[in-house]
Amino acid sequence: MGFARALPLLLIAGGIWGLSPTLAKLGLGMGVAPLGIAFWVALGSGGVLLLLARLRGEPLRRDARHLRYYLAAGVTGSTLANLTAYHALQHVPAGFFALLVPLSAMITVLGAALLGLERLSARSLGGTALGFAGVALAMAPGAALPDAALLGWALLAALTPVCYAASNLVAARMAPPEAAPLPVAAGTLLAAAGPTLLAGLLLGQTHLPFAAGWRAEALLLALALLGALAYLTYFRLIGAAGPVVTSQVGYIVTLAGVFWGWAIFGERLGLLTLPAAGLIFAGLWLVGRRRR
C-alpha cells in the first residue's frame, strides 16, 4: 500500500490521536479526575480490543513473559504518560500539547543508542536537536503558551513523550516476537488499568460512573472507542503500508491537535508557533528518514 492509498487510514489514526487530548481536556473541565479519565479509557479501549482479538481467534497470552511485558509497557506508555498529560492539560493548551507528540520518536532514537540497540548517526542527532529547539521555541512568549507562568506545566507535559519513548524501548527489549499485535495492545491497556486505578486511589483521583453527569460518561465512552479504533487503524497501516508510511502519522497528530484545540476551545497560538512546528517537523523528518 502506497502513501496515497494509506492516507485515509493515516488521517483516521492521526485525527483520533490529535483529538484525544482535546476531548480529555473537555472531560477535565466537566469535573472528571485526571486519573479517572486514564483508568476508564484504558479499561474501555483494552476491553474492546480484547473482544475483537477473541472474535478473530487471537488469544491473549498470559505466561510470565507476556505479563511482564504488558505491565512494563502499560505503566510507561499509559499510566505514567497519562499521569503527566492529563494533569498538564488542565493548564496548557491542547494545541501546545500536540506539538510535543513528535518528540517521542526522537527520544526513542536517543534511548535506543544509549541502550546499545542501534547507532546514533549525525542525521538522527541533528533531527533530535531540531525537535528540541522547536519545543523550546513553542514555550517562548508569543508562541504556543499563553502565559509564561505556565512553563512548569509545559515542562510536565513534555514528560509525556518521554513516557511514550520509554514504552517504545520496552517494546524493543521485552516484546515477545511471536505475539500478535491486537491481543498485545489489549493486554497492555488492561495491565495499565490496575496501576492507574491504584495511583488514582492514592491521589484521590478516582471517578465513579455518572458522578459528573451523563455527558462526562458519554465523553469517556467516546474516548475509549476512539482509542480502540486508532489502535486498529494503526495495526492495519503497519501491516499493509509498513513502518515508513505509518511513521507519517506523527505530522497528522500534531496538525489535528492544533486544529481541534482551535475548533473546540478557541485556542489561538502565537506567531512563533509556526516556526516552532517547522523545526519539530524537520526534526521528525530527519529522524524518520534515518530509520527507513
NORDAGI-V525244 format. One line per field, one symbol per residue. ss: DSSP state (h for helix, s for strand, l for the rest). A space follows every 10 residues. Layout:
ss = ???
This chain:
ss = llhhhhhhhh hhhhhhhhhh hhhhhhhhhl lllhhhhhhh hhhhhhhhhh hhhhhlllll lllhhhhhhh hhhhhhhhhh hhhhhhhhll lllhhhhhhh llhhhhhhhh hhhhllllll lhhhhhhhhh hhhhhhhhll slllsllhhh hhhhhhhhhh hhhhhhhhhh hhhhllllll hhhhhhhhhh hhhhhhhhhh hhhlllllll lllhhhhhhh hhhhhhhhhh hhhhhhhhhh hhhhhhllhh hhhhhhhhhh hhhhhlllll lhhhhhhhhh hhhhhhhhhh ll
